[in-house]
Amino acid sequence: MRAFLIGVIVGIVLAFLFVYVGGGKFLKKMGKEAIEIGEQLEGYEKVVKEKLPFPKR
């Protein structure tokens, strides 16, 4: 029980520190990068589907 409470307290403190030091900006940046990577992967997927002889669904 003690370890659980310590874990909860540490989690709350870490969440507060993340928000305090600019976590929102970090998440925005990571979100934009994830979107760009997703678009690149869609391009690769299209090329692979066109080039490989898999049966069409």
Number of C-alpha atoms within 10 A of each C-alpha: 6 7 8 9 10 11 12 12 12 12 12 12 11 12 12 12 12 13 12 10 10 10 14 12 11 12 11 11 11 12 12 11 12 12 11 12 12 12 12 11 12 12 11 12 12 10 11 12 12 10 9 8 8 9 6 5 3
